[in-house]
Structures are given as structure tokens and as C-alpha cells.
Amino acid sequence: MTTFQLREIKEQDLPLILKWRNSERIKHSMYSNEIITWEQHVSWFQRVLQDTDREVFLFLQADTPLGLIQFYDMDRQHERCYWGFYIGEEKAPKGAGTKMARLAIHYIFQKGFRKICAEVLETNMTSLRFHQKLDFQIEGTFQKHIKKNDQLYDVIIMALFNKNKERKEEANVRNMDRK
């Protein structure tokens, strides 16, 4: 049986992550398609290390890196966060993205978060369908929110709720009402 796991990124992962980030396949779905320099990449990594409201992981299959997932703007008071991800390895096995997402969702909900927020560029229908397959719901749209290649794009706002946490909270409220 193949083992899939998340592992916090390390300095030695930076060359691979930069290669992924600068690939046309990944940049196409990002807010910017500018080439990221090594210096910018190292600066990003330093910010990641210092930011207590961000966690970044490699997604591994039997110790082979396949992708990256990050949680950011982790608001513990309101129990919500944002996420971003990609499968960087072009030859990743079919279904790896779904495995990565389910592993990540399980991880963040186990940490006590009740809501994962996502932003999807209007041109990225693959990501939109992927989020919907994971039961994310559309909450709205930021109109003409991103300027890329001198063109303005909408951003679709999506969210996934931890239904188990919601059920527990609803049960607690019902029990309080009975007292």
C-alpha cells in the first residue's frame, strides 16, 4: 500500500518548490505569472518560518514530493483559514490531488478549524470543479479582483465547513436550551 503524507517544508525543499512555482502549468492558475527569483523565493520561505498563522507542507507519496499545500490567515478565534495547493509533479499518479486535499482537510479540521476558505480565478474551471467535488460551496465573487496580463479577472470565493464540528455545536446549543 502506498503511503501518502504531509510534511512541513524544509530549506532543502526550496529548489524543487521554486521549480514548481515557476512552471507554466502552475503559474497559469496563480494570481501572478511573473517569474519568481531565488531571492524572492528565499524571502517567502523566511516569512513562512516566522508566520504563526501559516503552515506549508509538501505532499509526499512514499517520500517522493508530489505537491504543496498551505494554510494561511489561520484565524483561531473565528476557527477559519484559507488554503492554496497544487500538484507540482507532472507525473503524479491519477487521483493524487484528491488524496492531498482530503489529507489536508482532515489535518486542519483535526486542529479545530471549522471553515476552510478558497479563492479561485474565474478562468480556472478545473479548480472550481475540484473544490465542488470536495463539497466546497460558492459564497460569492470578488468582481474584477485580480489584474493579470493587463486583464481584470473575477475571483470566486468558496468555503468548506467542518460538518462534524457544526453538528457538535448545534447539539450543545440544543442541550443548553433544554436546561
Backbone as CSV, one residue per row, in Angstrom:
resi,resn,N_x,N_y,N_z,CA_x,CA_y,CA_z,C_x,C_y,C_z
1,MET,0.845,-1.195,0.000,0.000,0.000,0.000,0.882,1.246,0.000
2,THR,0.575,2.191,-0.846,1.347,3.417,-0.957,0.980,4.363,0.182
3,THR,1.978,4.950,0.784,1.772,5.872,1.884,1.806,7.310,1.381
4,PHE,0.787,8.065,1.727,0.733,9.491,1.428,0.823,10.236,2.748
5,GLN,1.528,11.367,2.718,1.654,12.147,3.951,1.925,13.613,3.643
6,LEU,1.714,14.436,4.645,2.095,15.842,4.600,3.313,16.015,5.485
7,ARG,4.269,16.817,5.027,5.461,17.126,5.809,5.754,18.605,5.674
8,GLU,6.055,19.254,6.805,6.407,20.672,6.734,7.580,20.860,5.789
9,ILE,7.539,21.969,5.034,8.629,22.207,4.098,9.910,22.538,4.851
10,LYS,11.021,22.195,4.221,12.350,22.445,4.782,13.170,23.225,3.769
11,GLU,14.256,23.787,4.249,15.105,24.586,3.366,15.573,23.781,2.150
12,GLN,15.873,22.512,2.342,16.354,21.697,1.215,15.271,21.458,0.156
13,ASP,14.006,21.757,0.473,12.916,21.610,-0.488,12.791,22.815,-1.423
14,LEU,13.466,23.904,-1.093,13.260,25.155,-1.825,13.521,25.060,-3.330
15,PRO,14.611,24.422,-3.785,14.805,24.360,-5.249,13.640,23.682,-5.980
16,LEU,13.130,22.598,-5.448,12.017,21.900,-6.082,10.759,22.763,-6.073
17,ILE,10.467,23.388,-4.938,9.267,24.224,-4.834,9.349,25.400,-5.805
18,LEU,10.521,26.007,-5.930,10.680,27.120,-6.868,10.468,26.647,-8.304
19,LYS,10.982,25.489,-8.624,10.764,24.924,-9.967,9.270,24.781,-10.237
20,TRP,8.535,24.253,-9.262,7.094,24.110,-9.418,6.421,25.477,-9.564
21,ARG,6.759,26.399,-8.675,6.115,27.715,-8.669,6.327,28.463,-9.985
22,ASN,7.470,28.246,-10.603,7.780,28.948,-11.853,7.354,28.181,-13.100
23,SER,6.775,27.010,-12.947,6.325,26.253,-14.122,5.083,26.923,-14.714
24,GLU,4.985,26.900,-16.021,3.823,27.499,-16.702,2.522,26.859,-16.230
25,ARG,2.561,25.575,-15.994,1.365,24.839,-15.572,0.817,25.374,-14.242
26,ILE,1.693,25.718,-13.319,1.263,26.231,-12.011,0.959,27.729,-12.102
27,LYS,1.834,28.501,-12.732,1.636,29.956,-12.820,0.318,30.316,-13.483
28,HIS,-0.124,29.488,-14.397,-1.370,29.737,-15.115,-2.550,29.926,-14.149
29,SER,-2.523,29.231,-13.014,-3.640,29.258,-12.068,-3.429,30.223,-10.911
30,MET,-2.283,30.852,-10.851,-1.958,31.752,-9.742,-2.374,33.192,-10.063
31,TYR,-2.324,34.039,-9.059,-2.678,35.439,-9.230,-1.669,36.187,-10.091
32,SER,-0.452,35.692,-10.156,0.586,36.337,-10.955,1.331,35.275,-11.744
33,ASN,1.747,35.634,-12.946,2.569,34.693,-13.680,3.970,35.251,-13.911
34,GLU,4.395,36.117,-13.011,5.764,36.633,-13.037,6.717,35.537,-12.571
35,ILE,7.905,35.515,-13.142,8.943,34.584,-12.699,9.359,34.975,-11.281
36,ILE,9.445,34.010,-10.403,9.871,34.227,-9.016,11.378,33.997,-8.961
37,THR,12.108,34.980,-8.477,13.564,34.842,-8.372,13.919,34.007,-7.140
38,TRP,15.145,33.528,-7.116,15.620,32.776,-5.949,15.522,33.636,-4.689
39,GLU,15.900,34.896,-4.791,15.871,35.801,-3.633,14.438,35.986,-3.132
40,GLN,13.498,36.168,-4.039,12.094,36.306,-3.643,11.589,35.018,-2.987
41,HIS,12.026,33.904,-3.520,11.603,32.609,-3.005,12.136,32.388,-1.582
42,VAL,13.400,32.700,-1.369,14.002,32.554,-0.032,13.323,33.508,0.944
43,SER,13.012,34.703,0.489,12.315,35.671,1.339,10.926,35.139,1.717
44,TRP,10.225,34.529,0.767,8.935,33.904,1.049,9.098,32.819,2.118
45,PHE,10.108,31.985,1.980,10.345,30.907,2.934,10.617,31.472,4.333
46,GLN,11.401,32.541,4.423,11.678,33.163,5.729,10.381,33.685,6.366
47,ARG,9.516,34.262,5.552,8.219,34.727,6.073,7.375,33.547,6.557
48,VAL,7.409,32.455,5.811,6.667,31.256,6.216,7.138,30.788,7.588
49,LEU,8.451,30.753,7.787,9.008,30.287,9.061,8.592,31.162,10.228
50,GLN,8.380,32.438,9.986,8.065,33.381,11.063,6.571,33.596,11.279
51,ASP,5.770,33.188,10.321,4.331,33.457,10.363,3.606,32.343,11.122
52,THR,3.090,32.668,12.291,2.386,31.672,13.108,0.979,31.376,12.568
53,ASP,0.534,32.164,11.599,-0.785,31.952,11.001,-0.685,31.337,9.610
54,ARG,0.422,30.623,9.366,0.639,29.966,8.078,1.362,28.647,8.321
55,GLU,0.898,27.624,7.628,1.572,26.327,7.652,1.681,25.852,6.207
56,VAL,2.889,25.424,5.821,3.127,24.992,4.444,3.720,23.588,4.474
57,PHE,3.160,22.710,3.651,3.555,21.306,3.633,3.862,20.833,2.220
58,LEU,4.769,19.873,2.145,4.904,19.083,0.932,3.958,17.905,1.058
59,PHE,3.369,17.521,-0.042,2.566,16.316,-0.108,3.461,15.242,-0.706
60,LEU,3.615,14.152,0.019,4.549,13.096,-0.378,3.818,11.781,-0.621
61,GLN,4.329,11.047,-1.589,3.917,9.667,-1.800,5.177,8.831,-1.610
62,ALA,5.195,8.037,-0.548,6.364,7.204,-0.244,7.650,8.025,-0.333
63,ASP,7.695,9.152,0.333,8.841,10.057,0.412,9.165,10.798,-0.881
64,THR,8.326,10.680,-1.901,8.523,11.417,-3.151,7.603,12.627,-3.155
65,PRO,8.149,13.846,-3.236,7.313,15.049,-3.258,6.458,15.113,-4.523
66,LEU,5.170,15.364,-4.315,4.241,15.481,-5.442,3.608,16.863,-5.529
67,GLY,3.465,17.525,-4.393,2.771,18.801,-4.410,2.990,19.593,-3.143
68,LEU,2.332,20.733,-3.112,2.463,21.651,-1.981,1.069,22.084,-1.559
69,ILE,0.897,22.211,-0.262,-0.358,22.722,0.287,-0.019,23.705,1.385
70,GLN,-0.773,24.785,1.438,-0.551,25.730,2.524,-1.868,26.218,3.089
71,PHE,-1.847,26.436,4.377,-2.935,27.081,5.092,-2.397,28.427,5.540
72,TYR,-3.184,29.468,5.361,-2.728,30.806,5.731,-3.903,31.617,6.268
73,ASP,-3.576,32.775,6.829,-4.590,33.579,7.522,-5.387,32.689,8.467
74,MET,-4.667,31.906,9.243,-5.284,30.955,10.175,-5.802,31.730,11.388
75,ASP,-7.081,31.992,11.380,-7.723,32.776,12.431,-8.311,31.816,13.456
76,ARG,-7.616,31.659,14.562,-8.033,30.695,15.575,-9.271,31.159,16.343
77,GLN,-9.421,32.452,16.516,-10.599,32.956,17.212,-11.875,32.586,16.460
78,HIS,-11.860,32.790,15.155,-13.045,32.513,14.347,-13.008,31.131,13.696
79,GLU,-11.930,30.388,13.991,-11.776,28.985,13.560,-11.883,28.825,12.050
80,ARG,-11.236,29.750,11.302,-11.250,29.663,9.851,-9.854,29.942,9.301
81,CYS,-9.632,29.461,8.100,-8.357,29.704,7.426,-8.580,29.660,5.922
82,TYR,-7.564,30.072,5.195,-7.532,29.949,3.746,-6.574,28.831,3.383
83,TRP,-6.729,28.316,2.170,-5.772,27.326,1.700,-5.443,27.555,0.240
84,GLY,-4.308,27.029,-0.136,-3.862,27.025,-1.520,-3.053,25.760,-1.726
85,PHE,-3.012,25.262,-2.949,-2.336,23.988,-3.176,-2.075,23.795,-4.654
86,TYR,-1.202,22.888,-4.951,-1.008,22.427,-6.318,-0.230,21.119,-6.308
87,ILE,-0.480,20.324,-7.320,0.362,19.161,-7.592,1.453,19.681,-8.515
88,GLY,2.680,19.680,-8.027,3.796,20.203,-8.802,4.406,19.175,-9.731
89,GLU,4.376,17.945,-9.297,4.993,16.859,-10.075,4.086,16.493,-11.250
90,GLU,4.576,16.718,-12.455,3.757,16.466,-13.643,3.372,14.997,-13.797
91,LYS,4.200,14.097,-13.305,3.922,12.665,-13.455,3.306,12.066,-12.197
92,ALA,2.639,12.902,-11.416,1.956,12.408,-10.212,0.864,11.429,-10.627
93,PRO,0.628,10.407,-9.826,-0.408,9.435,-10.180,-1.800,10.068,-10.189
94,LYS,-2.645,9.531,-11.024,-4.029,9.996,-11.097,-4.662,9.899,-9.707
95,GLY,-5.362,10.950,-9.319,-6.024,10.968,-8.017,-5.173,11.529,-6.892
96,ALA,-3.917,11.877,-7.190,-3.033,12.396,-6.135,-3.566,13.704,-5.551
97,GLY,-4.122,14.569,-6.393,-4.664,15.837,-5.903,-5.791,15.633,-4.908
98,THR,-6.658,14.688,-5.193,-7.766,14.397,-4.280,-7.238,13.833,-2.969
99,LYS,-6.273,12.944,-3.052,-5.674,12.391,-1.819,-5.038,13.507,-0.992
100,MET,-4.292,14.407,-1.664,-3.653,15.512,-0.967,-4.695,16.394,-0.283
101,ALA,-5.747,16.742,-1.017,-6.772,17.620,-0.460,-7.470,16.986,0.730
102,ARG,-7.844,15.728,0.611,-8.544,15.063,1.720,-7.649,14.946,2.954
103,LEU,-6.378,14.657,2.745,-5.424,14.590,3.853,-5.293,15.955,4.527
104,ALA,-5.205,17.006,3.722,-5.065,18.361,4.254,-6.327,18.810,4.987
105,ILE,-7.488,18.521,4.421,-8.755,18.893,5.062,-8.881,18.193,6.412
106,HIS,-8.580,16.917,6.430,-8.625,16.169,7.692,-7.668,16.803,8.712
107,TYR,-6.470,17.133,8.277,-5.469,17.731,9.163,-5.989,19.022,9.795
108,ILE,-6.487,19.940,8.971,-6.863,21.255,9.500,-8.118,21.176,10.358
109,PHE,-9.047,20.287,10.020,-10.232,20.135,10.855,-9.872,19.480,12.187
110,GLN,-8.911,18.591,12.195,-8.449,17.982,13.455,-7.818,19.032,14.372
111,LYS,-7.306,20.112,13.788,-6.716,21.189,14.591,-7.777,22.120,15.177
112,GLY,-9.042,21.845,14.898,-10.115,22.635,15.499,-10.695,23.715,14.611
113,PHE,-10.263,23.801,13.363,-10.849,24.788,12.467,-12.200,24.284,11.973
114,ARG,-13.123,25.229,11.737,-14.465,24.855,11.297,-14.729,25.247,9.851
115,LYS,-13.833,26.077,9.259,-14.089,26.578,7.913,-12.777,26.758,7.160
116,ILE,-12.740,26.245,5.931,-11.621,26.475,5.026,-12.141,27.344,3.887
117,CYS,-11.474,28.466,3.646,-11.857,29.379,2.574,-10.917,29.194,1.382
118,ALA,-11.462,29.372,0.207,-10.673,29.238,-1.013,-11.024,30.367,-1.970
119,GLU,-10.042,30.772,-2.764,-10.246,31.751,-3.818,-9.826,31.109,-5.129
120,VAL,-10.712,31.162,-6.120,-10.462,30.514,-7.399,-10.628,31.538,-8.518
121,LEU,-9.606,31.685,-9.349,-9.719,32.572,-10.509,-10.829,32.082,-11.428
122,GLU,-11.581,33.006,-11.971,-12.707,32.646,-12.835,-12.293,31.801,-14.030
123,THR,-11.053,31.887,-14.442,-10.576,31.129,-15.603,-10.163,29.710,-15.239
124,ASN,-10.125,29.388,-13.955,-9.640,28.092,-13.516,-10.818,27.163,-13.190
125,MET,-11.487,26.729,-14.231,-12.658,25.867,-14.059,-12.279,24.500,-13.474
126,THR,-11.060,24.054,-13.731,-10.611,22.782,-13.151,-10.600,22.886,-11.630
127,SER,-10.059,23.981,-11.104,-10.023,24.175,-9.658,-11.434,24.350,-9.095
128,LEU,-12.277,25.071,-9.796,-13.652,25.255,-9.336,-14.354,23.901,-9.206
129,ARG,-14.263,23.075,-10.244,-14.898,21.748,-10.195,-14.269,20.878,-9.108
130,PHE,-12.952,20.992,-8.939,-12.264,20.215,-7.907,-12.790,20.590,-6.520
131,HIS,-12.896,21.891,-6.249,-13.426,22.337,-4.962,-14.860,21.847,-4.761
132,GLN,-15.664,21.907,-5.806,-17.042,21.447,-5.684,-17.095,19.938,-5.413
133,LYS,-16.185,19.194,-6.007,-16.106,17.745,-5.751,-15.793,17.478,-4.270
134,LEU,-15.050,18.406,-3.651,-14.701,18.275,-2.232,-15.779,18.851,-1.316
135,ASP,-16.914,19.261,-1.878,-18.065,19.832,-1.154,-17.886,21.283,-0.744
136,PHE,-16.931,22.000,-1.343,-16.862,23.443,-1.132,-18.080,24.075,-1.799
137,GLN,-18.593,25.129,-1.182,-19.733,25.859,-1.715,-19.285,27.258,-2.126
138,ILE,-19.885,27.769,-3.183,-19.589,29.139,-3.611,-20.288,30.099,-2.660
139,GLU,-19.516,31.048,-2.126,-20.081,32.041,-1.213,-20.226,33.407,-1.874
140,GLY,-19.566,33.609,-2.997,-19.659,34.897,-3.670,-18.547,35.076,-4.684
141,THR,-18.446,36.305,-5.172,-17.435,36.629,-6.176,-16.858,38.007,-5.882
142,PHE,-15.543,38.094,-5.948,-14.870,39.392,-5.948,-14.792,39.813,-7.415
143,GLN,-15.524,40.856,-7.757,-15.587,41.316,-9.140,-14.294,42.024,-9.548
144,LYS,-13.770,41.676,-10.725,-12.575,42.334,-11.285,-11.514,42.531,-10.204
145,HIS,-11.187,41.468,-9.539,-10.356,41.490,-8.325,-8.860,41.352,-8.607
146,ILE,-8.508,40.675,-9.681,-7.107,40.401,-9.985,-6.773,40.939,-11.370
147,LYS,-5.625,41.624,-11.456,-5.147,42.088,-12.753,-3.965,41.218,-13.148
148,LYS,-4.126,40.530,-14.265,-3.114,39.594,-14.746,-3.024,39.761,-16.256
149,ASN,-1.828,39.956,-16.748,-1.642,40.174,-18.193,-2.507,41.326,-18.703
150,ASP,-2.568,42.392,-17.914,-3.341,43.591,-18.263,-4.832,43.335,-18.453
151,GLN,-5.330,42.298,-17.835,-6.758,41.992,-17.893,-7.264,41.770,-16.468
152,LEU,-8.483,42.221,-16.198,-9.085,42.047,-14.879,-9.902,40.763,-14.832
153,TYR,-9.786,40.049,-13.697,-10.476,38.775,-13.525,-11.259,38.765,-12.219
154,ASP,-12.385,38.062,-12.245,-13.152,37.818,-11.034,-12.486,36.685,-10.258
155,VAL,-12.728,36.688,-8.953,-12.272,35.609,-8.092,-13.490,35.028,-7.388
156,ILE,-13.661,33.732,-7.525,-14.797,33.031,-6.917,-14.399,32.632,-5.496
157,ILE,-15.237,33.000,-4.541,-14.995,32.726,-3.127,-15.754,31.454,-2.754
158,MET,-15.029,30.507,-2.157,-15.629,29.227,-1.791,-15.287,28.890,-0.349
159,ALA,-16.064,27.988,0.237,-15.793,27.568,1.613,-16.260,26.145,1.836
160,LEU,-15.539,25.492,2.723,-15.901,24.155,3.192,-15.997,24.218,4.699
161,PHE,-17.112,23.740,5.231,-17.318,23.735,6.674,-17.070,22.344,7.235
162,ASN,-16.560,22.324,8.450,-16.376,21.074,9.182,-17.734,20.668,9.727
163,LYS,-18.414,19.811,9.014,-19.782,19.423,9.403,-19.820,18.730,10.759
164,ASN,-18.786,17.970,11.103,-18.761,17.322,12.416,-18.731,18.351,13.527
165,LYS,-17.923,19.408,13.350,-17.842,20.461,14.359,-19.177,21.198,14.454
166,GLU,-19.791,21.478,13.299,-21.083,22.162,13.300,-22.143,21.336,14.021
167,ARG,-22.163,20.026,13.791,-23.149,19.163,14.454,-22.957,19.184,15.963
168,LYS,-21.703,19.133,16.410,-21.423,19.171,17.852,-21.888,20.491,18.455
169,GLU,-21.617,21.615,17.749,-22.014,22.925,18.264,-23.533,23.051,18.310
170,GLU,-24.219,22.543,17.268,-25.685,22.578,17.270,-26.245,21.729,18.409
171,ALA,-25.654,20.569,18.668,-26.099,19.705,19.767,-25.884,20.404,21.108
172,ASN,-24.766,21.103,21.264,-24.506,21.832,22.508,-25.545,22.923,22.720
173,VAL,-25.907,23.632,21.655,-26.917,24.690,21.763,-28.266,24.078,22.136
174,ARG,-28.646,22.972,21.495,-29.915,22.313,21.828,-29.921,21.856,23.275
175,ASN,-28.811,21.307,23.745,-28.735,20.865,25.133,-28.830,22.026,26.102
176,MET,-28.256,23.166,25.748,-28.341,24.350,26.611,-29.774,24.860,26.666
177,ASP,-30.487,24.779,25.530,-31.872,25.240,25.504,-32.767,24.400,26.394
178,ARG,-32.426,23.134,26.603,-33.236,22.239,27.413,-33.029,22.478,28.911
179,LYS,-31.952,23.096,29.273,-31.636,23.297,30.689,-32.433,24.414,31.292
